[in-house]
Amino acid sequence: MKQLLSNDYITLRALEPTDLDTLYRWENDSTLWAVSDTAAPYSREALWHYLENYTGDIYAQRQLRLMIVLSTDGTPVGTIDFLNFDPLNNRAELGLFIADEYRGKGLGRQALDLLSAYARDHIGLRQLYVFIALDNTVCLNLFENYGYRRVGVLQSWVKRGTTYRDVALLQMLF
């Protein structure tokens, strides 16, 4: 039987308390803050409370974060999220993170495959959208090659240091 959130290579699973150290490392990597809108480090306690209170109920919390793990041994390789879930209009923002050592192996595309099918077939979403800084060409290429359509550019949308960057809005309709 084919699993909804799994293939031969990766599985998307709920967050677990055992993910604390991994999330702590990823969330506090300041080189990633520019793409995640993080402004300060997270404490272990804050992340523990997040994990402890996280229900995974997209309707109650208006978000869903899943850990991307290798199907063979459960090694965490990234996260994929629905943010700003809007059940009235059947849409959600998408967030994707692949750890540096696993990039370039097609895992992001596989995670998009699994989560897109889940969004469309299980939750009944009509659309997913992403905001990507124009200087993040790798991410832009991933989503555009996947079929997301660039529908606009937001001028000076994100501040990085003392400068502002333009951001593309991309959308996938089902």
C-alpha positions, 0 to 999 in steps of 0.5 A: 500500500502506498503511503500518503507522506512517504516514498522510497527515499523520504518520509514526511512525519510529525515533529517529535520531542527527539527532534529538539537538538536538530531543530535547535541546530537548524533554527540557530544557524544564523546563516539561514536567518536571511531566508527564514525571517529569524532575528534572534536565536531560539532557546532550547526551552522555547523550542521544547515548549513549541514541540510540547504544544504543537498539535499538528492540527492545521485547522486549529493552529493554521500551520503544519510543520513536518520533518523530512527524514530519510526513509531508510533510517529516519535521519532528519534532512529538513522540514516542510511547512504549511504556513498561514493556512486559510481554510476559507480560501483553500490556500497556504503558504509553503516553507521548505528547508533542506539541510546543507549536507543534503542539498542537491540530491533531489530531496526538496523536489521529492518533499514537494511531490509528497506535500503537494499531493497531501495538500491537494488530495487530503486537505483539499487545498486549491493553491500553495504559494511561496515568497522567495528573495530574488537573489535566492536563485537555487530556490527560485529555480526549484519552485519554477521548475516544479511548476510554480508560476511567478505572479509578482515581485514585492519591492524592498520586501525583506531587510537584510542587514542595512539593505532591502531585497525584492521578493518573488511571489510564486503560486501553484494552483491545483 
